[in-house]
Amino acid sequence: MEGKGIQEREQPAAIAHTLPLRAEPYVSERGLHPFFDNLVAEGWFRNAQARALGIDPGSRFALLLGFGHDLAGAVSVEDPEPAEHKQLDHADEATIAALLGRASLSGIQRKLLVVRDGKSYRPVGPDELSTHIAKLPSGNLTRLLELEYLTTLAVRMLLPGEETVHMDIVHLPSIKEDPLIIPRFDRTSTGKRVHFEEFNQLLGKYSGDDKYAGAYEDLGQFILRTPSCIPAEADRLLRRILACLLVGNTDAHFKNFAMFHARDGLRLTPAYDLVAASFYPEYQSIALSVAGVGNMAIGSLQAKHLLRMAQGFGVNEDALVSAVGQLGKRLPTALAAREKSDIGPKPLRASLQERMEKRWNGSFASTGPLLSKKRSKGAKAKG
């Protein structure tokens, strides 16, 4: 038989970094394996799904079976005997829209999965794959959508070579509140699924508070120690974290960073879930440990912490100073972009810019001088 026109059969791909292909079955002693546990909806979305199924919100496997058709990445969970969803007589329009599709998305913020329909958007149907995420306003955190938009804009200006998710605040028919619409980076323009994993999954952590249990250096160490990653990705991720700290994104936890399952290995996804949470009084502590310090207040961050953190990413001191210097050069552009934006009231934009400048002057600007002083002391000690 001639080989012309015959393609080699592709090797099956592992669905998770922590679930490599093997003949033996995987057994999880703590309920769902972390990869699947992190796919289950959280917060408002989870509670609405539980009411629709008539089950306890803690029944995570049942939730995944009932709403596992449209999940993050290129996986789905199908129930061979799907349960019928109950009618919620007193549900609001957002809850009803959220339950139309058999879809789930993690994160506690209120959100819907939607599809683009011409120039407008609508909630995803039972057998559809969503193309966009619609984030809804929060009753507890005022101006949350505007804050995420302005934070993402600032990070995009600070890191022009990095890809960040695009977003816009638009009207969604049948929903009273105008949501923040974000294209899904795990869907192609033709609707094909693209596989990725959050770092909570990559590190084998469970959904919930596990996303706060660790350090930013854990992200760098994962990349450096994983053969399917390349060291350059650690440098890229460090720059994203530096930008997050500069803009005041104190809630940047393990679920807010992710990697694609690309043909040539694990590669970073676009930056997403960028919110200057330190704008709110209750979010002053940085989500993950920095340089061995846990629950650090954003106002306590110093240049010495940045230098120590960089070591965990395999980035030397000179490279860190260069990265910080580049952020400083782009800072005026980021501030100007937010000032010119028509999203959010002027007092909100002014407050964000004042805080950002304060963080630059208090933490980042002294990185170079601190390194010079450190080396000067070292030279004198040798002399």
N, C-alpha and C positions, 0 to 999 in steps of 0.2 A: 504494500500500500504506500502510495506517495504521500509525503508530508505536506505538500502544497495545499494551502487553504485550511489545514487542520490546526486549530489552536490548542495549546496546552491547557489542560484543565487547571484553573487557579486553585491554589491551596486555600482551604477554608480559613477564615480569619477568626481570631479570638475576639469575643465581644467586649472583653475588659482586660486591662493590663494585669489585674489581680486574678484573672481567670484564664491563664494560658491553656492552649489546647493540650488535652491529655485523655487517655482512655478511661481513667478512673473518674467516678462521679465526684462532684464537690458537695460537701455537707456543711451547712452552716448551723452552728449550735445556738446562735442568738437570733433566730428568726431569719428574715431576708438577708442575703449576702449584701455587704456594703454597696456594691455596684447597683443592685436593684433597689435597695433601701433609699438611695439618693434620688431615684427616679420618681418616688411617690410625691404627690402634691403636699404642700404644707399650709398651715394657717387657715385663712378664710376659704381658700380653694379646697383644701382637704376636708374641712368641716361640711362644706356644701355637698361634696361628693358622698360623704358618709350619710348625710340625711337623705340623699337621693337613692342610695342603696339600702337604707334602713339598717345600717351597721354601726358599730362603735368606731370612732375615728382612729382608734389604735389598731384596727384590723388592717394592717398595711398591705398584706398580700391580697386581701379581698379588694382593697382600693385599686391596687395595680391591675388586678384582673378586670375590674369594672371599667377602668379608665386608662388602659394601657395601649390603645391603638396608636396614639400620637404622642410619643415621648421624646425626650432630649436625645439627640444623636440618631443613629441608624438602627435602633432596636424597637421592637414592639412586643407586647405581651397580650396574647389572645386567649380569652376564656372559651373553652369548647362548649360550655353551657352558660352563656351570658345571662346575668340577672337583669330583670326589667327594672328600669329606673322609675322611681315613684314621682308623682306630680307634687310639687311643692306649692301649695295654694297661696301661701303668703310670702313667697320669695320675691325679691325685687328683680328688676329687669337684668341687672348685671349677673346675678346668681343664675337666673334662667339661661342667659346666654352662655355662661361658663359651663353649664351642664349639657349643652346641646351636642357637643362632640365627646367622643370617648378619648379624652386627652388629659394629660397631666404635665405640670411643670413645677419644679421645686421653687422655693423662695416664699417668704411670708407676705410679701407685698401683694395686694389685690391685683389680679391680672386676668386677662382673657386671652385665648388663642384664637386668632382671626385669619381670614384669607383675604387677599386683595381681589376685588371684583370690579374690574375696569379702573376707574379713578377713585373708588371708595373702598371701604372695608366692611366685612360682616363676620359674625361669629362662625367658627368652623362647624361643619355639619358632622353627623355621626360617622360617616365613612370617608371623611376628607382628612388631608394633612394640612396643617396650618402653614402659612407662609410668614406670618408676623406675630409679634407679641404686643398686646395692648395693655399697658400698665395704667391702673386707675388711681385717682387721687386717694390719699389716706386721710381719714378723719382725725387721726392723732398727730400726724406730722404735716403741718401746713406747708404748702408750696413744694411738696415733694417732687412732683413732676418737673416743675421749672428748675428745681435744684439739680435734678439728674441731667437735664438738658444742658444747663450752664456748666456743670462739672465736666461732662463729656466734651463739650466744646473747648474748655480750657486744656484738658489732657490732649486733645487732638492738636492744639496749637503747640503745646510743650513737646510733643513727640510726633513731629510731622512724618517721620519715616515709619511709624507704627500704624496699624489699622485699628480703628475704633468703630464700634457699631454706629450706624446712622439712625437718626430718630427725628420725629416731628410730632407736634401736638395737633391733632385733627379731630373732626367731629365723627362720631361713630353712630350711625342710625340705630335707633331703639335704645341707646344708652344716654342717660341724662348728662353724665360727666364726660368731658372731652379727655380721652386718654392720650398717653404717650405711645406712639406707634413705632415699633422697632423691627426691622427685618430680621428673620432668623438666619444666623450664619451657618446653621446645620441643615439648611435647605438650599439647593441650587435654584437657578432661575427657572428650571424646568420642573421643579418640585421633587427632585431626587433627594433622598436622605444623605446626610454627611455625618459620619460618626465622630464623636468627641467624648471626652470625659473631663469632669471637673476634678480639681486636685483632691477634693474630699474622697472621690472614688479612687483616684490613682494612688492615694496614700492608704487606702483600705479603712477609711473612717466612716462611721455611720452618720446618717442625717441627724440634725438637731444640734446640740451644743458641741459636738465633735469638731464642727467647722471652726471653732475658736480655740481648740486644744492643740497648740503648737506654735511654731515660730515661722517668720518669713524665710529664715534660712533653710527651713525644711523643704521649701519649694526649690531653692537652688541646689540643695544636696540631692534631691530626687533627680533633677535633670543631669547633674554631673555623674551620678552613679548608675544611670539607666542607659544601657547600650543603644537603645533605639532613639535616644536624644542626642543632640549635638551641643557642645559647650556654649556656642554663640547664643543659644536660646536662654541660657542662664543670665547672660549679660542683658539681653532684651527684657527679660522679666524683671531684673533688678531695676532697670530704668522705669518700667511701669510702676513698680512699687514706690520708687522715689517720687514720681509724679503724683501718685495717690496721696502720699504723705504731704506733699507740698500743697495740694488743693484741699486737704482736710478730709480725705476719704477714710475716716477712722473705722468704717465697717467693712473694710476689704479683707474678707476671710477666705478660707480655703475653697469655698464654693464659687467664689468670684474670680477664679483663675482657672483656665482649662487648656487642654491640648487636643488637637485633631489626631485621629488615627490616619496619618497620611501614608502614601505608598512607600515612602522612604523612612518612616518612623514617626515618632510623636513630635508634633510641632504646635506651637502656640496658636490659639484661636485669636480672633480680634479681641481687644479689650472691651469689657462690658460691665454693667452694674456699677457705674462710676457715679457715686453720690457723695458730696461734701457733707457727710453726716455730722461732722463737728459743728455745723451750724446750729444743731439742736443741743441744748444743755445736757441731755441725758446720754449723748454719744461723744464724750470727751476722751474716753480711753481707746487706744489703738487696738484693733481687733486681735492681732496676733503679737506674740513676743517679738521684741526688737533687741538684738544684741544681748540676749539673755534676760531682758527685763520684761516681765508680763504686766498687763493692765497699765501700761505707761500712758499717762495723760499726754495728749498731743502737744500741750504747751511745755512739756518737760523734754521733748525730743531735742537732742543736741548733735552737733557734728560728730562727736566721738561715737555715738550710736550708729551713725551712718557708716563710718569707717569699719566698725566691727561687723556690722551686718553684711557688708560687701564681701568679707572674707568667706562667708558661708556660700556665696555664689561664685567663688573662684575668681573674683574680680580684685585685682591689686589696687593699692591705694592711689596710684597715679591715674589709673583708669576711672576710679570713682570720682576723683577730683575733676577729671575731664567731663564725666557724665553730668555732674552737678553744675559745672561751668556752662555746659550746653543748655541746661534748664534755665540758668540765669539769663543767658542771651535771648532765650525765647519767651521769658516771662513778660516783657512789655507787650509782645504780640498777643499773648494769651489774655492779658488784662484788657487790651484794646478790643479784642474780639468780643469779650463778654460785655464790655461797655456799650458796644454798638448793637448788640443783640436786642431784638424786640420781645424776647421771651422773659417773663418775670418782671415784677415792678422794679423801678430804679433803686429803691432802698435795699432790696434783696441783692442786686448786683453790686451795689456799693459796699455792702457789708462783706460779701464774699471776697471782693478784691482787697479790702482792708485787712482781712484775716490772712489772705494769701501772702501779701507783702510782709506782714508781721512774721509769718512762719519763715519766709525766705531770710529776713534779716536776723531772726533769732536762732535758726537751726542750720540753714543751708549755706549762707554766705561765708561762714567761718570755717568751712570744710578745708579749703586750701590753706589758709593761715594756720589752722590747727596741725595739718600735716607738716608744714614747714617748721613750726615750733617743735614738733615731735622729733623731726630729723635733726634739728639743730641741737637739741638736748642729747640725742644719741651720739652726734659727732663730738660734742664736748666730753661726754662720758668716755669715749674711746681715746680722746686726746689726753 
